[in-house]
Amino acid sequence: MGATHFLTKTLPKVAAEMALSVLAYNLTRVMNVVGSKQLMAAIGT
């Protein structure tokens, strides 16, 4: 996803930044595998 370093400095902030990065990566994978329309339908219920 292009990130080569963290933008924050303390460990809790770096952990939160990493968690958000992993979440974005996983959501991108789900959209590619399942499809965005089915994903939005599943989230809405």
N, C-alpha and C positions, 0 to 999 in steps of 0.2 A: 504494500500500500504506500510505499515511498517514505515511510518514517525511518530516519536513521539515528535519531537521538530523541531524548525526552525534553519537553519544553519546561518541565517543572523541576524543582530541586530536592525537596524532602521526600523521604520514602513513602509516606501515606499519599502524597500527591502523585508521585510516580506510579504507585499501585493503582490509583484511580484512573490515571491517564492510560495505563496499560489495559485496565479492565474495559474502558470505553473503546479502545482500539480493537480488542478481541471481540467485543460485542458487534462493532461495525463490520468486522471481517465475517463473523458468523452470519449476520443478517444478509450480507451480500451473497454468501454461499447459498443460504436458504432461498433467496430470490432467484438465483440462477438455477437451482435444482427444482424447486416447486413451481415457481412462477409468482410474479408479484400480485396478480389478482387473487390467486388461491391463498397466498400468505395474508393479504389484507382481509379476506373473508374469515380466515381462521383467527386472526387477532380480534376481529370485531365481535366474535361470539364468545 
